[in-house]
């Protein structure tokens, strides 16, 4: 279970505390903290609550948030809430006592302040936690950005470049997750959510141990492996430019401090600059792990110590050699920016944490946080007026965003389809993509969001966080994790190059990996990073235009052999099971939709005639 899933327990355990204690408005004396603790623990033992926050029922959830709203009217109750939640974390075996205490303490203030300032009704909170059967996301109600009253230019389908036309080679880095406490020889299986660390202890006879270059387990990367990746990337150059979409720190989110986050940002930024050289411009994006607490990015209207200024200011300082002053200005404001890469090509780096449901500051106001999408429209309109092409980069793929944010982004991509010629994301740790179609018919492909695999080996995620998010809205997919091994890797994109009539579209991409089994046999030698596959060759495609991806999706449906190859490569060549039936259905729906649509709509939009949903229902029922 990932640590951000602890948040719903704040509601559940508070409810248990309040229901078992006196009424807050009864006039009776308040129970002592110890009395409350004992009663709570007895109740947990009697109920035998399972290790799963989805045990929370809809009626209980609504009581939770009604009482939580009342409790938090008084600051005096905050300590009771935090203490009991920490006890619950231990008793429900979410993690050990130290991790439970530190994670609750780390998140407490931000969560409570956001909840106190939010307009979240119990029905809306429970729709968020339990699912749409419990209510609607009124707090995330539909909202619309404003598009200029400028007619959309006629669309000219792109043509492959002539043989010999210039190409741009773009290095893409994402999800490095450097663990400065990684220790070779330590336990790779431990009681904490992140292992292979100096605090993980030493392995027993049946336990695996951390390898020198990395480990196939719930472990992040040692520093020398990150450096090896960058050294190899430098040798594989030259690069026209670099996209780097965030997540620098390790997954020890329960014990991170601001100083640690900033130190790691500085160290890795300098390491990238050292190995790639001063002549290569790097365009970074903000990941969800850059902040502490993880995922927590207050919108710009939050000032003072609770704002994200501590993080954005340091980013602007470290990235000043790569970005122009105007880009640094908006970076300091909201973690996003735009810059000219070459004449005729612009990059927009979005702060995708403003679309993430895990960022509970959005409970206060989720309507276009920081006015980022409205700003994006202005940038795109100016680029359209000048005849520029635009690449969009970010950490979290738009199809995993809150529904209204995702819908508006999809709408923007539709309007500026001739301007946006590349979209590049990370976050899932997997090698995948999401399609964008013409909104009028949902049949004509017009865009692709490329999702690159992670540098880290960390595998404590679902077989596609993306799939399970989609499934959880409607069905219980019960997908078995097939991501047993995750190897270090990075991506190279080949983009239509710098010439007058260039489309600036992605023509091809390659994925490089490090075989840890081989590397750890010879820890004294520099490891060899090898080509896993080249996309056009693996899938027999002429280019990677939207129309080519659409054809590939159709081929996935018709030819399961091709789909299973994609499934294998999606996990960087390390997967133990095939993806069939419900798994395949859900994954095809995810690939097909660049916005957070309902699973039931998938086959209707795709023209599959209901076969995908029927197959899903048959499998699940």
Phi, psi and omega per residue, in radians:
X1 nan 2.278 -3.113
X2 -1.370 2.639 -2.962
X3 -1.158 -0.499 -3.141
X4 -1.185 -0.250 3.067
X5 -1.306 -0.089 3.057
X6 -1.205 -0.454 -3.008
X7 -0.959 -0.766 3.132
X8 -1.004 -0.424 3.125
X9 -1.178 -0.396 3.054
X10 -1.005 -0.721 3.093
X11 -1.284 -0.836 -3.065
X12 -1.069 -0.831 -3.080
X13 -1.291 -0.562 3.062
X14 -1.114 -0.710 3.111
X15 -1.067 -0.776 3.129
X16 -1.046 -0.770 3.123
X17 -1.043 -0.833 -3.032
X18 -1.284 -0.665 -3.140
X19 -1.160 -0.609 -3.112
X20 -1.464 -0.320 -3.140
X21 -1.649 -2.987 -3.110
X22 -1.309 2.792 3.025
X23 -1.137 2.391 -3.072
X24 -1.157 -0.416 -3.115
X25 -1.927 0.301 -3.020
X26 -1.408 -0.357 -3.076
X27 1.528 -0.105 3.094
X28 -1.350 2.726 3.105
X29 -1.060 2.511 3.100
X30 -1.292 2.354 3.110
X31 -1.091 2.668 3.031
X32 -1.187 2.748 -3.134
X33 -1.075 -0.641 -3.118
X34 -1.204 -0.702 3.086
X35 -1.071 -0.761 3.123
X36 -1.089 -0.743 -3.126
X37 -1.073 -0.808 -3.116
X38 -1.103 -0.798 3.139
X39 -1.085 -0.709 3.134
X40 -1.093 -0.803 -3.102
X41 -1.144 -0.653 3.082
X42 -1.090 -0.702 -3.132
X43 -1.173 -0.703 3.107
X44 -1.074 -0.794 3.135
X45 -1.079 -0.697 -3.100
X46 -1.205 -0.679 -3.110
X47 -1.395 -0.436 -3.109
X48 1.072 0.804 -3.087
X49 -1.013 2.372 -3.096
X50 -1.446 2.898 3.120
X51 -1.408 1.234 -3.090
X52 -2.936 1.995 -3.115
X53 -1.168 -0.264 3.127
X54 -1.285 -0.042 2.997
X55 -1.154 -0.311 -3.136
X56 -1.155 2.108 -3.139
X57 -1.485 2.879 -3.110
X58 -1.111 -0.882 3.132
X59 -1.048 -0.731 3.137
X60 -1.114 -0.666 -3.137
X61 -1.081 -0.730 -3.118
X62 -1.159 -0.637 3.051
X63 -1.137 -0.715 3.123
X64 -0.897 -0.968 -2.995
X65 -1.348 -0.445 3.012
X66 -1.117 -0.815 -3.137
X67 -1.266 -0.596 3.116
X68 -1.104 -0.711 3.085
X69 -1.016 -0.742 -3.130
X70 -1.191 -0.776 -3.090
X71 -1.045 -0.709 -3.027
X72 -1.431 0.043 2.971
X73 -1.173 -0.351 3.120
X74 -2.027 2.196 3.103
X75 -1.122 -0.366 -3.103
X76 -1.153 -0.419 -3.115
X77 -1.430 -0.218 -3.045
X78 -1.077 -0.694 -3.122
X79 -1.157 -0.670 3.095
X80 -1.092 -0.779 3.139
X81 -1.019 -0.876 -3.074
X82 -1.114 -0.730 -3.090
X83 -1.123 -0.777 -3.085
X84 -1.242 -0.644 3.097
X85 -1.107 -0.695 3.103
X86 -1.088 -0.744 3.078
X87 -1.081 -0.721 -3.127
X88 -1.103 -0.698 3.131
X89 -1.002 -0.724 3.141
X90 -1.248 -0.840 -3.060
X91 -1.153 -0.516 3.131
X92 -1.604 0.128 3.030
X93 1.039 0.634 3.040
X94 -1.221 -0.612 3.078
X95 -2.945 -3.099 -3.140
X96 -1.334 3.026 -2.991
X97 -1.067 -0.708 -3.105
X98 -1.128 -0.822 -3.139
X99 -1.094 -0.775 -3.141
X100 -1.029 -0.833 -3.103
X101 -1.107 -0.746 -3.065
X102 -1.269 -0.666 -3.101
X103 -1.216 -0.671 3.121
X104 -1.165 -0.752 3.140
X105 -1.119 -0.662 -3.101
X106 -1.169 -0.704 -3.041
X107 -1.599 -0.256 -2.932
X108 -0.974 -0.971 -3.012
X109 -1.103 -0.792 -3.127
X110 -1.109 -0.753 -3.116
X111 -1.096 -0.818 -3.089
X112 -1.153 -0.749 3.132
X113 -1.103 -0.738 3.125
X114 -1.119 -0.722 -3.126
X115 -1.175 -0.679 3.129
X116 -1.134 -0.573 -3.098
X117 -1.565 -0.187 -3.050
X118 -1.394 2.886 3.032
X119 -1.889 0.524 -3.029
X120 -1.311 2.100 3.037
X121 -1.487 2.715 3.135
X122 -0.942 -0.708 3.135
X123 -1.075 -0.686 -3.126
X124 -1.243 -0.718 3.105
X125 -1.084 -0.701 -3.099
X126 -1.320 -0.506 3.003
X127 -1.106 -0.598 3.107
X128 -1.211 -0.734 -3.027
X129 -1.543 -0.780 -3.041
X130 -1.587 -0.655 3.140
X131 2.326 2.995 -3.060
X132 -1.126 -0.324 3.094
X133 -1.182 -0.264 -3.094
X134 -1.742 -0.083 -3.124
X135 2.700 -2.932 -3.139
X136 -2.121 2.725 3.141
X137 -1.446 1.120 -3.103
X138 -1.086 -0.529 3.105
X139 -1.134 -0.431 3.080
X140 -1.923 0.667 -3.079
X141 -1.064 2.732 -3.112
X142 -0.972 2.408 3.057
X143 -2.492 2.747 -3.042
X144 -2.219 2.341 2.928
X145 -1.339 2.864 -3.125
X146 -1.807 2.145 3.090
X147 -1.638 2.525 3.103
X148 -1.055 2.621 3.114
X149 -1.426 0.868 3.119
X150 -1.939 2.159 -3.103
X151 -1.015 2.502 3.075
X152 -1.191 2.244 -3.126
X153 -1.113 2.689 3.059
X154 -0.988 2.455 -3.092
X155 -1.604 2.200 3.064
X156 -1.881 2.026 3.141
X157 -0.995 2.367 -3.104
X158 -1.218 2.611 3.079
X159 -2.020 2.538 3.085
X160 -1.015 2.517 3.137
X161 -1.135 2.722 3.101
X162 -1.164 2.597 3.105
X163 -0.949 2.359 3.140
X164 1.546 -0.049 3.114
X165 -1.153 2.604 -3.129
X166 -1.062 2.544 3.040
X167 -2.201 2.606 3.049
X168 -1.807 2.295 3.077
X169 -1.723 2.096 -3.035
X170 -2.078 2.113 3.053
X171 -1.421 2.368 -3.129
X172 -2.173 2.129 3.124
X173 -2.073 2.443 3.083
X174 -2.750 2.640 3.021
X175 0.919 1.018 3.118
X176 -1.232 -0.814 3.084
X177 0.867 1.161 3.104
X178 -1.350 2.244 3.087
X179 -1.870 1.820 -3.097
X180 -1.220 -0.206 3.110
X181 -1.783 0.206 3.093
X182 -1.065 2.380 -3.138
X183 -2.401 2.009 3.079
X184 -1.053 2.416 -3.131
X185 1.600 -0.189 3.095
X186 -1.373 3.031 -3.095
X187 -1.245 2.250 3.073
X188 -1.512 -0.229 3.037
X189 -2.103 2.043 -3.061
X190 -2.489 3.070 -3.085
X191 -1.409 -0.283 3.133
X192 -1.538 2.823 -3.122
X193 -1.155 -0.376 3.122
X194 -2.195 2.276 -3.054
X195 -2.055 -2.907 -3.109
X196 1.107 0.591 -3.066
X197 -2.111 2.891 -3.133
X198 -1.164 -0.232 3.072
X199 -1.699 0.020 -3.063
X200 -1.465 -0.173 -3.091
X201 1.385 -3.018 -3.121
X202 -1.924 2.553 -3.011
X203 -1.224 2.563 2.989
X204 -1.409 -2.963 -3.061
X205 -1.104 -0.616 -3.067
X206 -1.737 0.044 -3.131
X207 -1.677 2.625 3.067
X208 -1.500 2.739 -3.137
X209 -2.019 2.768 -3.120
X210 -1.258 2.239 3.103
X211 -1.418 2.889 -3.090
X212 -1.090 -0.773 -3.033
X213 -1.645 -0.102 -3.111
X214 2.494 3.029 -3.003
X215 -2.519 2.446 3.049
X216 -1.370 1.429 -3.109
X217 -2.955 -2.889 3.082
X218 -1.391 1.127 -3.076
X219 -2.349 2.582 3.041
X220 -1.735 -2.956 -2.983
X221 -1.630 2.437 2.956
X222 -1.267 2.804 -3.069
X223 -1.033 -0.741 -3.056
X224 -1.175 -0.406 3.063
X225 -1.326 -0.680 3.037
X226 -1.054 -0.756 3.132
X227 -1.149 -0.671 3.098
X228 -1.085 -0.714 3.097
X229 -1.033 -0.819 -3.105
X230 -1.216 -0.625 3.067
X231 -1.097 -0.763 3.120
X232 -1.136 -0.736 3.121
X233 -1.083 -0.682 3.118
X234 -1.112 -0.710 3.114
X235 -1.172 -0.551 -3.120
X236 -1.380 -0.104 -3.140
X237 -1.206 -2.923 0.134
X238 -1.369 2.749 3.120
X239 -1.947 2.429 3.086
X240 -1.255 -0.657 2.985
X241 -2.910 3.088 -3.076
X242 -2.300 2.382 2.938
X243 -1.849 2.339 -3.087
X244 -2.380 1.871 -2.952
X245 -1.813 0.654 2.802
X246 1.467 -2.981 -2.993
X247 1.174 1.323 -3.138
X248 -1.509 -0.824 -3.032
X249 -1.289 2.921 3.091
X250 -1.327 3.142 -3.072
X251 -1.612 0.345 3.048
X252 -1.459 1.047 -2.953
X253 -1.223 -0.246 -3.128
X254 -1.367 -0.272 -3.012
X255 -2.210 0.270 -3.078
X256 -1.455 2.573 3.068
X257 -2.139 2.859 3.119
X258 -1.069 -0.732 -3.135
X259 -1.079 -0.699 3.110
X260 -1.124 -0.759 -3.136
X261 -1.069 -0.753 -3.116
X262 -1.201 -0.660 3.102
X263 -1.093 -0.785 -3.127
X264 -1.175 -0.644 3.041
X265 -1.037 -0.778 -3.130
X266 -1.152 -0.810 -3.077
X267 -1.084 -0.846 -3.080
X268 -1.259 -0.640 3.087
X269 -1.066 -0.761 3.119
X270 -1.184 -0.609 3.118
X271 -1.154 -0.740 3.082
X272 -1.055 -0.790 -3.128
X273 -1.140 -0.680 -3.118
X274 -1.094 -0.817 -3.011
X275 -1.507 -0.565 -3.137
X276 -1.512 -0.324 3.033
X277 1.631 2.779 -3.078
X278 -1.278 -0.258 -3.092
X279 -1.518 -0.196 -3.127
X280 -1.718 2.171 3.123
X281 -1.538 2.275 3.109
X282 -1.873 2.310 3.100
X283 -1.943 1.784 -3.086
X284 -1.541 2.848 2.973
X285 -2.325 2.747 -3.059
X286 -1.481 2.201 3.069
X287 -1.594 2.953 -3.136
X288 -1.326 -0.319 -3.134
X289 -1.576 -0.054 -3.130
X290 -1.193 -0.524 -3.102
X291 -1.552 2.866 2.899
X292 -2.424 2.219 -0.003
X293 -1.049 2.662 -3.130
X294 -1.029 2.503 3.103
X295 1.315 -0.110 -2.986
X296 -1.658 1.901 -3.119
X297 -2.320 1.611 3.115
X298 -1.078 2.442 3.031
X299 -1.084 2.884 -3.045
X300 -1.086 -0.296 3.119
X301 -1.259 -0.188 3.063
X302 -1.533 2.093 -3.064
X303 -1.948 3.059 3.059
X304 1.349 -2.679 -3.018
X305 -1.168 -0.412 -3.128
X306 -1.461 -0.117 3.125
X307 -1.316 3.028 3.102
X308 -1.644 0.257 -3.098
X309 -1.043 -0.614 3.138
X310 -0.999 -0.587 -3.114
X311 -1.509 -0.852 -3.086
X312 -1.109 -0.667 -3.141
X313 -1.106 -0.703 3.126
X314 -1.204 -0.672 3.064
X315 -1.049 -0.786 3.125
X316 -1.064 -0.655 3.119
X317 -1.165 -0.800 -3.083
X318 -1.296 -0.502 -3.055
X319 -1.792 0.173 -3.074
X320 -1.084 -0.516 -3.134
X321 -1.298 -0.244 -3.129
X322 -1.778 -0.471 -2.956
X323 -2.049 2.557 3.081
X324 -1.262 2.882 -3.038
X325 -1.063 -0.695 -3.136
X326 -1.121 -0.634 3.083
X327 -1.150 -0.699 3.123
X328 -1.134 -0.531 3.138
X329 -1.140 -0.838 3.129
X330 -1.297 -0.462 3.046
X331 -1.090 -0.781 3.113
X332 -1.147 -0.546 -3.103
X333 -1.292 -0.860 -3.013
X334 -2.538 0.173 3.086
X335 1.386 0.326 3.082
X336 -2.348 2.836 -3.099
X337 -2.915 2.993 2.981
X338 -2.383 2.641 -3.127
X339 -2.700 2.694 3.070
X340 -1.485 2.192 3.099
X341 -1.479 -0.927 3.088
X342 -2.507 2.837 3.032
X343 -0.964 2.141 -3.136
X344 1.645 -0.067 3.137
X345 -2.395 2.241 -3.113
X346 -2.172 2.610 3.026
X347 -1.973 2.485 2.989
X348 -2.101 2.123 3.098
X349 -1.817 2.016 -3.080
X350 -1.706 2.564 2.994
X351 -1.580 1.659 -3.033
X352 -1.323 -0.085 3.056
X353 -1.191 -0.280 3.075
X354 -1.425 0.060 3.056
X355 -2.108 0.052 -2.963
X356 -1.609 2.290 3.133
X357 -1.172 -0.357 3.115
X358 -1.308 -0.276 3.118
X359 -1.462 1.596 -2.978
X360 -1.282 -0.051 2.966
X361 -1.134 -0.342 3.121
X362 -1.265 -0.167 3.007
X363 -1.102 -0.470 -3.139
X364 -1.237 -0.819 3.102
X365 -2.879 1.985 -3.095
X366 -1.762 0.080 -3.114
X367 -1.351 1.843 3.128
X368 0.679 1.154 -3.126
X369 -0.942 2.359 -3.131
X370 1.127 0.191 -3.082
X371 0.946 0.569 -3.037
X372 -1.165 -0.746 -3.116
X373 -1.244 -0.618 3.079
X374 -1.137 -0.673 3.037
X375 -1.090 -0.723 3.114
X376 -1.035 -0.736 3.111
X377 -1.042 -0.766 3.135
X378 -1.074 -0.736 3.119
X379 -1.108 -0.777 -3.104
X380 -1.176 -0.668 3.125
X381 -1.142 -0.723 3.094
X382 -1.110 -0.664 3.112
X383 -1.197 -0.696 3.085
X384 -1.066 -0.749 3.136
X385 -1.072 -0.593 -3.111
X386 -1.604 -0.097 -3.113
X387 1.371 0.369 3.114
X388 -1.432 2.652 2.925
X389 -1.728 2.689 -3.043
X390 -2.310 2.334 2.939
X391 -1.825 2.365 3.102
X392 -1.889 2.252 3.065
X393 -2.144 2.679 3.107
X394 -3.035 3.023 -3.089
X395 -1.538 -1.059 -3.071
X396 -1.467 2.237 3.106
X397 -1.061 2.481 -3.063
X398 -1.073 -0.474 3.129
X399 -1.226 -0.157 3.109
X400 -1.813 0.133 -3.065
X401 -1.485 2.966 2.988
X402 -0.949 2.531 -2.913
X403 -1.024 -0.800 -3.100
X404 -1.182 -0.706 3.076
X405 -1.056 -0.811 -3.110
X406 -1.098 -0.737 3.136
X407 -1.107 -0.769 -3.138
X408 -1.134 -0.701 3.084
X409 -1.077 -0.764 3.113
X410 -1.035 -0.722 3.134
X411 -1.104 -0.703 3.115
X412 -1.133 -0.785 3.120
X413 -1.052 -0.681 3.087
X414 -1.077 -0.819 -3.090
X415 -1.143 -0.653 -3.046
X416 -1.932 0.664 -3.094
X417 -1.100 -0.488 3.126
X418 -1.428 -0.204 -3.118
X419 -1.762 -0.776 3.122
X420 -1.401 1.947 -3.067
X421 -2.019 0.066 3.070
X422 -2.841 2.418 3.078
X423 -2.332 2.250 -2.965
X424 -2.373 2.164 -3.054
X425 -2.426 3.048 3.097
X426 -2.413 -2.223 2.945
X427 1.399 -0.782 -3.044
X428 -1.374 -0.223 -3.061
X429 1.220 0.163 -3.057
X430 -2.100 2.862 -3.125
X431 -1.761 1.790 -3.055
X432 -2.686 -2.956 3.136
X433 -2.762 2.915 3.030
X434 -2.384 2.452 -3.042
X435 -1.658 2.662 3.007
X436 -2.162 2.334 -3.095
X437 -2.162 2.810 3.057
X438 -1.024 2.185 -3.043
X439 -1.136 -0.450 -3.100
X440 -1.239 -0.693 -3.068
X441 -2.023 -0.379 -3.048
X442 0.961 0.540 3.116
X443 -2.164 -0.478 -3.103
X444 -1.566 2.007 -3.128
X445 -1.229 2.359 -3.127
X446 -2.323 -0.094 -3.140
X447 -2.868 2.761 3.098
X448 -2.374 2.281 2.964
X449 -1.703 1.920 3.121
X450 -1.390 2.312 3.129
X451 -2.092 1.967 -3.018
X452 -1.614 2.667 3.131
X453 -1.280 2.866 -3.040
X454 -1.413 2.776 2.935
X455 -1.361 -0.616 -3.057
X456 -1.270 2.825 3.064
X457 -1.625 -0.075 -3.005
X458 -0.989 2.265 -3.044
X459 -2.136 0.121 -3.096
X460 -1.362 1.105 3.083
X461 -2.521 2.885 -3.094
X462 -1.260 2.966 -3.078
X463 -1.133 0.020 3.052
X464 2.970 1.735 3.039
X465 -0.873 -0.630 -3.135
X466 -1.071 -0.788 -3.111
X467 -1.115 -0.824 -3.073
X468 -1.178 -0.590 3.048
X469 -1.070 -0.707 3.135
X470 -1.174 -0.792 -3.105
X471 -1.151 -0.670 -3.045
X472 -1.100 -0.363 3.115
X473 -1.225 -0.470 -2.945
X474 -2.338 -0.686 -3.070
X475 -2.309 2.904 2.946
X476 -1.717 1.726 -3.005
X477 -1.282 -0.542 -3.137
X478 0.898 0.770 3.121
X479 -1.256 2.345 3.105
X480 -1.503 2.264 -3.115
X481 -1.098 2.177 3.098
X482 -1.877 0.021 3.136
X483 -1.517 1.266 -3.117
X484 -1.319 -0.697 -3.116
X485 -2.162 2.335 3.067
X486 -2.222 2.100 -3.060
X487 -1.692 2.680 3.031
X488 -1.084 2.527 -3.132
X489 -2.833 2.935 3.016
X490 -2.636 2.928 -2.997
X491 -2.113 2.576 3.015
X492 -2.175 2.215 3.079
X493 -1.850 2.446 3.019
X494 -1.905 2.026 -3.017
X495 -2.004 2.479 3.047
X496 -0.905 2.229 -2.827
X497 -1.410 -2.842 -3.001
X498 -1.616 1.545 3.035
X499 -2.613 2.995 -2.893
X500 -1.005 -0.807 -3.042
X501 -1.813 0.372 -3.081
X502 -1.106 2.450 3.082
X503 -1.411 -0.368 -3.071
X504 1.054 0.343 3.089
X505 -1.447 2.780 3.074
X506 -1.293 2.210 3.134
X507 -1.671 -0.571 -3.085
X508 -2.892 2.898 2.956
X509 -2.608 2.737 3.121
X510 -2.211 2.600 3.070
X511 -2.110 2.265 3.129
X512 -1.974 2.473 -3.095
X513 -2.335 2.879 3.041
X514 -2.020 2.061 3.090
X515 -1.344 1.820 -3.050
X516 -1.233 -0.525 3.115
X517 -1.054 -0.795 3.115
X518 -1.216 -0.808 -3.063
X519 -1.093 -0.711 -3.078
X520 -1.299 -0.243 3.039
X521 -1.247 -0.439 -3.135
X522 -2.288 1.230 -3.033
X523 -1.105 -0.336 -3.117
X524 -1.407 -0.258 -3.107
X525 -1.695 2.614 3.029
X526 -1.182 2.216 -3.071
X527 -1.277 2.796 -3.120
X528 -1.840 2.128 3.060
X529 -1.574 2.218 -2.999
X530 -2.111 2.712 3.100
X531 -1.243 2.143 3.056
X532 -1.430 -0.859 3.111
X533 -2.907 2.787 2.979
X534 -1.998 2.258 -2.907
X535 -1.064 -0.844 -3.076
X536 -1.104 -0.620 3.134
X537 -1.279 -0.753 -3.102
X538 -1.099 -0.633 -3.049
X539 -1.945 0.121 3.112
X540 0.956 0.946 -3.136
X541 -1.987 2.559 3.105
X542 -1.261 -0.735 3.087
X543 -2.527 -3.013 3.061
X544 -2.015 0.625 3.068
X545 -1.118 2.852 3.076
X546 -0.942 -0.687 3.139
X547 -1.127 -0.592 3.100
X548 -1.196 -0.698 3.094
X549 -1.172 -0.643 3.091
X550 -1.092 -0.763 3.104
X551 -1.111 -0.635 3.117
X552 -1.128 -0.726 3.088
X553 -1.048 -0.752 3.099
X554 -1.073 -0.630 3.138
X555 -1.222 -0.581 3.068
X556 -1.028 -0.673 -3.135
X557 -1.229 -0.722 -3.045
X558 -1.410 -0.624 -3.004
X559 -2.162 1.767 -3.074
X560 -1.163 -0.453 3.106
X561 -1.073 -0.728 3.123
X562 -1.182 -0.710 3.134
X563 -1.105 -0.744 -3.128
X564 -1.174 -0.512 3.014
X565 -1.118 -0.776 3.084
X566 -1.048 -0.765 3.119
X567 -1.021 -0.724 3.117
X568 -1.137 -0.812 -3.120
X569 -1.266 -0.488 3.108
X570 -1.009 -0.559 3.124
X571 -1.742 0.449 -3.135
X572 0.960 0.641 3.049
X573 1.410 0.174 -3.111
X574 -2.236 1.642 3.075
X575 -2.579 2.507 -3.015
X576 -1.774 -0.196 -3.061
X577 -2.368 2.749 3.029
X578 -1.405 2.802 3.086
X579 -1.889 1.885 -3.076
X580 -2.265 2.917 3.031
X581 0.877 -2.050 -3.062
X582 -1.034 -0.713 3.119
X583 -1.012 -0.845 -3.124
X584 -1.137 -0.738 3.129
X585 -1.010 -0.886 -3.099
X586 -1.124 -0.715 -3.121
X587 -1.170 -0.725 3.093
X588 -1.063 -0.686 3.119
X589 -1.151 -0.706 3.100
X590 -1.098 -0.797 -3.124
X591 -1.113 -0.555 -3.035
X592 -1.385 -0.381 -3.009
X593 -2.080 2.062 3.055
X594 -1.487 0.149 3.048
X595 -2.327 2.853 -2.980
X596 -1.434 1.251 -3.110
X597 -1.540 2.890 3.078
X598 -1.292 2.545 -3.137
X599 -1.046 -0.617 -3.110
X600 -1.105 -0.409 -3.115
X601 -1.439 -0.214 -2.953
X602 -1.020 -0.945 -3.048
X603 -1.262 -0.488 3.084
X604 -1.125 -0.791 -3.139
X605 -1.201 -0.529 -3.054
X606 -1.574 -0.164 3.141
X607 1.328 0.438 -3.139
X608 -1.488 0.019 3.052
X609 1.193 0.462 3.096
X610 1.522 -0.043 -3.029
X611 -1.181 -0.615 -3.102
X612 -1.198 -0.807 -3.135
X613 -1.183 -0.678 3.108
X614 -1.087 -0.716 3.103
X615 -1.114 -0.678 3.138
X616 -1.138 -0.818 -3.125
X617 -1.123 -0.688 3.132
X618 -1.095 -0.737 -3.122
X619 -1.195 -0.699 -3.032
X620 -1.429 -0.458 -3.078
X621 -1.762 nan nan
